[in-house]
Amino acid sequence: MKARSYLFSIFLVAVSFVGCSQYTETINSNRPGVSFGSFSVGKGVLQAEAGFGFTQWEHEKFNNATVSGQEYEIALRYGFWKEELEVIWEATYLMDELTNTNFSPAVASNRKGFRKHTIGFKYLVFDPFRNVDRYKPNLYSWKANQGIKWVDLIPAVAVYAGANIVLDETYPFDDVYNELFYNPFDPLIEPTISPKVAVSTQNHFKETWVFVTNVSYDRIGTDYPSLSYILTLTHNLSNPQWSVYLEHQGIQSDIYSDVLMRGGVAYLVSTDLQLVTSVGSSLKTTPSMLTANIGVSYRLDWHNSEIPQDRRIAKEMRSKAKAEKRLDRNNKKARKKQEKTAKKAAKKRAKAERKRQKD
């Protein structure tokens, strides 16, 4: 995870190539996508991931009624107790204008409220990078190091359990068209608290590619539970400070279903700071959606536990090199000692031979 190891740690989505430890020297952010990687930020690390964007919806079944507004996103992640565990708080706040074109003239109303407000815990249950010997470079084959290895197909796996906490009723069940769809005398009401569970997998390919999948079951036990998946592919460019990503998301619910595509760019400013930008679109028209977003990720690094995995590997390699150098030095000393002993023996034999000839 930079030169080689460094490349991995830039993203990660995701992007952090770690072994026994979750911590990496470079920030491990879930942005600019909406999926979450399998690895945590590391014990003692507090990380903020924020974004601001413009989004517009248009619904053809409501005479192309539109919703346009500004979204503010924030996520706080904190690693505690174990390297594999983190707590995540997420919120999305929307300020929009709903234009109801079913009337003439059209009627516009301004709204604001939380579309999303969740808190939960993520835990890494399987880490294929614990067995670092599988990922060591092949010293005898350049081709083997460039190709995809079978071990690359084994993903890291994390589980998530949390809850939606409703703070207002502006966008129940994340439905921005609820005012048009439901009877105002029988409004749509979402329970104050509802569970959410998810599974995340993460693969690394050829040292510059990361593939993340999420499957989640949300608002469990409510009238409108939802099932969704996310596929995110991230690639580090030749300049390792730059990364690009492509993301596909599917959502299925009785109240809202969608198929979404997103793409974006991330720039690593420093080991603790990352800037991102992204665009996205719906592939359907009920409603259609366009969005553009900019964001930033920053961490406060109070990690002080064991040596990070990438450092540990480097330390092992340095120790091995020192041991080989020491062995080589000892061998040279032994050879010199043998040569010196042989020379002394040869001199003694020559001296004895001269003495014998003189006698």
C-alpha positions in Angstrom: 0.0 0.0 0.0 2.5 2.6 -0.9 5.2 3.4 -3.5 3.2 0.2 -4.0 1.9 0.5 -0.5 1.5 4.3 -0.9 -0.7 3.8 -3.9 -3.2 1.6 -2.0 -3.5 3.8 1.1 -4.6 6.8 -0.9 -8.1 5.6 -1.4 -10.0 3.4 0.1 -12.4 3.5 -0.4 -11.0 3.0 0.1 -8.5 2.2 0.0 -6.1 0.9 2.5 -3.9 -2.1 2.2 -3.4 -3.3 5.7 -2.6 -6.6 7.4 -3.2 -7.2 11.1 -3.8 -3.5 11.7 -6.6 -1.3 10.3 -4.5 1.8 10.6 -2.7 3.3 7.6 -0.3 6.2 7.4 -2.6 7.8 4.7 -6.2 8.7 5.3 -8.7 6.0 4.5 -11.9 7.7 3.3 -15.2 6.4 1.9 -15.7 9.5 -0.2 -16.4 10.5 -2.9 -18.7 7.5 -3.3 -21.5 6.5 -1.0 -20.4 3.0 -0.3 -18.2 2.2 2.7 -15.1 0.1 2.6 -14.4 -2.9 4.8 -11.5 -1.4 6.7 -11.9 0.9 9.6 -10.0 4.1 10.3 -7.9 2.5 13.1 -8.1 2.7 16.8 -7.7 6.2 18.2 -8.4 7.9 14.9 -11.3 10.5 14.5 -12.2 11.2 10.9 -14.6 13.7 9.4 -16.0 13.3 5.8 -18.1 16.2 4.6 -19.7 17.3 1.3 -21.8 19.9 -0.3 -23.8 19.5 -3.5 -26.6 20.5 -5.8 -29.3 17.9 -6.7 -32.3 18.1 -9.0 -35.2 15.6 -9.4 -37.9 15.5 -12.0 -40.8 13.1 -11.9 -42.7 12.3 -15.1 -45.6 10.7 -13.3 -46.3 14.0 -11.6 -46.4 16.1 -14.7 -42.6 16.6 -14.5 -42.8 18.2 -11.0 -39.3 19.2 -9.9 -37.3 19.2 -6.7 -34.0 21.2 -6.7 -31.8 22.1 -3.7 -28.6 22.0 -1.8 -27.4 19.0 0.2 -25.0 19.0 3.1 -23.4 15.7 4.0 -21.4 14.8 7.1 -20.0 11.6 8.4 -17.9 11.1 11.6 -15.9 7.9 12.0 -14.0 6.9 15.2 -12.0 3.7 15.7 -12.0 2.4 19.3 -11.4 -0.7 21.4 -10.1 -2.8 18.5 -8.4 -2.0 15.2 -11.3 -3.7 13.4 -14.1 -1.6 15.0 -15.4 1.8 14.3 -18.5 3.8 15.1 -20.1 5.9 12.3 -22.5 8.8 12.5 -23.9 10.1 9.2 -26.3 12.9 8.3 -27.6 14.4 5.1 -29.5 17.7 5.3 -31.5 19.0 2.3 -32.7 22.5 1.6 -34.9 22.4 -1.6 -37.7 23.9 -3.6 -40.6 21.6 -4.7 -42.4 22.9 -7.8 -45.8 21.2 -8.3 -46.6 21.5 -12.0 -49.9 19.8 -11.6 -51.4 23.3 -11.0 -51.4 26.2 -13.4 -49.6 28.3 -12.6 -47.1 25.9 -10.9 -47.0 26.0 -7.1 -43.5 26.2 -5.4 -42.8 25.5 -1.8 -39.5 25.7 0.1 -38.5 22.9 2.5 -35.6 21.8 4.6 -34.8 18.8 6.8 -32.8 15.6 7.2 -33.0 13.0 4.4 -30.6 10.8 6.4 -29.6 10.5 10.0 -27.9 7.2 11.1 -25.5 5.9 13.7 -24.0 2.4 13.6 -21.0 0.2 14.2 -18.8 -1.5 11.5 -16.6 -4.5 12.3 -14.1 -6.3 10.1 -14.8 -10.0 10.4 -12.3 -11.3 7.8 -9.0 -9.7 6.6 -7.2 -11.7 3.9 -4.2 -9.4 4.2 -3.4 -10.9 7.6 -1.4 -13.6 5.8 1.2 -11.2 4.4 3.2 -14.0 2.8 0.5 -14.5 0.1 1.1 -10.9 -1.0 4.8 -10.7 -1.1 6.3 -9.9 -4.5 7.6 -12.7 -6.6 11.4 -12.0 -6.9 11.8 -14.3 -9.9 8.9 -13.2 -12.1 8.0 -9.7 -13.2 5.0 -11.1 -15.1 3.6 -12.8 -12.0 3.7 -9.5 -10.1 1.8 -7.6 -12.8 -1.1 -10.1 -13.1 -4.1 -10.7 -10.9 -3.4 -13.4 -8.4 -5.9 -15.9 -7.1 -5.6 -14.5 -3.6 -6.8 -11.1 -5.0 -10.2 -12.7 -5.4 -10.5 -13.2 -1.7 -12.2 -10.1 -0.3 -12.0 -8.4 3.1 -15.4 -8.7 4.8 -17.1 -6.3 7.3 -20.5 -6.2 8.9 -22.5 -3.1 9.9 -25.3 -2.7 12.3 -27.0 0.6 13.1 -30.2 2.6 13.3 -32.0 5.4 11.5 -33.0 8.1 13.9 -35.7 10.4 12.4 -35.2 14.1 13.5 -38.1 15.6 11.4 -40.8 14.5 9.1 -39.9 16.5 6.0 -38.6 13.5 4.0 -40.1 10.3 5.4 -38.4 7.2 4.0 -36.1 9.5 2.1 -39.0 10.4 -0.3 -38.7 13.9 -1.7 -42.1 13.6 -3.5 -44.1 12.4 -0.5 -46.2 15.6 -0.4 -47.5 14.9 -3.9 -47.9 11.1 -3.6 -49.8 10.8 -0.3 -53.0 12.1 1.1 -52.3 15.3 3.2 -55.0 14.2 5.7 -53.2 10.8 6.1 -49.5 11.8 5.9 -46.7 9.4 5.5 -44.9 9.0 8.9 -41.6 7.1 9.4 -40.9 5.5 12.8 -38.5 7.5 14.9 -36.0 4.6 15.1 -35.5 1.7 12.7 -32.7 -0.8 12.3 -30.2 -1.1 9.4 -27.7 -3.8 8.6 -25.2 -4.2 5.9 -22.3 -6.3 4.6 -19.2 -4.8 2.8 -16.5 -6.6 0.8 -13.3 -5.1 -0.5 -10.8 -6.5 -3.1 -7.5 -5.1 -4.2 -6.2 -5.9 -7.8 -2.8 -5.2 -9.3 -1.9 -2.7 -6.6 -3.9 0.2 -8.1 -7.4 -1.1 -8.3 -9.9 -1.4 -5.4 -13.4 -3.0 -5.8 -16.0 -2.5 -3.0 -19.4 -4.0 -2.7 -22.2 -3.2 -0.2 -25.5 -5.0 0.4 -27.8 -3.4 2.9 -31.3 -4.0 4.4 -32.6 -0.7 5.7 -35.6 0.5 7.8 -36.2 -3.0 9.0 -39.7 -3.6 10.6 -41.3 -0.5 9.0 -44.0 -0.3 6.4 -41.4 0.4 3.7 -38.1 -1.5 4.2 -35.6 -1.2 1.5 -32.9 -3.5 0.0 -30.0 -1.9 -1.8 -26.6 -2.8 -3.3 -23.6 -0.6 -4.3 -20.6 -1.5 -6.5 -17.6 0.8 -6.4 -14.5 0.6 -8.5 -11.5 2.9 -7.6 -8.3 3.3 -9.5 -5.1 5.1 -8.5 -3.5 7.0 -11.3 0.2 7.2 -12.2 0.5 10.2 -9.9 -0.6 8.4 -6.7 -2.1 11.6 -5.2 -4.9 11.3 -7.8 -7.7 8.7 -7.9 -10.8 8.2 -9.9 -13.9 6.1 -9.2 -17.1 4.7 -10.8 -20.1 3.6 -8.8 -23.4 1.8 -9.5 -26.2 1.6 -7.0 -29.6 -0.1 -7.0 -32.4 0.5 -4.5 -35.6 -1.5 -4.2 -38.5 -0.5 -2.0 -42.3 -0.2 -2.2 -42.0 3.6 -1.8 -38.8 4.3 -3.8 -36.8 2.3 -6.2 -33.9 3.6 -8.3 -30.8 2.7 -10.3 -28.0 5.3 -10.0 -24.5 5.9 -11.5 -21.8 8.1 -10.1 -18.3 9.0 -11.0 -15.6 11.2 -9.4 -12.1 12.2 -8.6 -10.1 12.4 -5.4 -6.9 14.3 -4.6 -4.7 13.5 -1.7 -3.4 16.9 -0.3 -1.5 15.3 2.7 -1.6 12.1 4.7 -4.5 13.4 6.7 -6.4 15.5 4.1 -8.3 14.5 0.9 -10.4 16.6 -1.5 -13.1 15.0 -3.7 -15.6 15.9 -6.4 -18.3 13.7 -8.0 -21.3 13.7 -10.3 -24.3 11.3 -10.5 -27.4 10.5 -12.3 -30.5 8.2 -12.1 -31.1 5.8 -15.0 -34.9 6.1 -14.6 -37.5 8.9 -14.9 -39.7 8.3 -11.9 -37.9 10.3 -10.8 -34.9 11.3 -12.8 -32.0 12.8 -10.8 -28.8 14.8 -11.4 -26.3 15.7 -8.7 -22.9 17.4 -8.4 -20.9 17.3 -5.2 -17.6 18.5 -3.7 -16.2 17.3 -0.4 -13.3 16.9 2.0 -12.1 14.3 4.3 -9.8 15.0 7.3 -8.6 13.0 10.2 -7.2 13.6 13.7 -4.6 10.9 14.1 -4.2 9.8 17.7 -3.3 6.2 16.8 -0.5 5.0 19.0 -0.8 1.3 19.1 1.3 -1.3 17.3 3.4 -0.5 14.3 1.3 -0.2 11.1 1.4 -3.2 8.9 3.2 -1.5 6.0 5.9 -0.3 8.4 6.1 -3.7 10.0 6.7 -5.4 6.6 9.3 -2.7 5.8 11.0 -3.3 9.1 11.1 -7.1 8.6 12.6 -6.5 5.2 15.2 -4.2 6.6 16.0 -6.7 9.4 16.3 -9.5 6.8 18.6 -7.3 4.7 20.8 -6.5 7.7 20.9 -10.2 8.7 22.0 -11.1 5.1 24.6 -8.3 5.2 25.9 -9.4 8.5 26.1 -13.0 7.3 27.9 -11.9 4.2 30.3 -9.8 6.3 31.0 -12.8 8.6 31.6 -15.0 5.5 34.1 -12.5 4.2 35.8 -12.4 7.5 35.9 -16.2 7.6 37.4 -16.4 4.1 40.0 -13.8 4.9 40.9 -15.7 8.1 41.2 -19.0 6.1 43.3 -17.2 3.4 45.5 -15.7 6.1 45.9 -19.1 7.8 46.7 -20.7 4.5 49.3 -18.1 3.7 50.9 -18.6 7.1 50.9 -22.4 6.6 52.5 -21.9 3.1 55.2 -19.6 4.6 56.0 -22.2 7.3 56.2 -24.9 4.7 58.5 -22.7 2.4 60.7 -21.8 5.4 60.9 -25.5 6.4 61.8 -26.5 2.9 64.5 -23.8 2.6 66.0 -25.0 6.0 66.0 -28.6 4.9 67.8 -27.7 1.6 70.4 -25.6 3.5 71.0 -28.5 5.9 
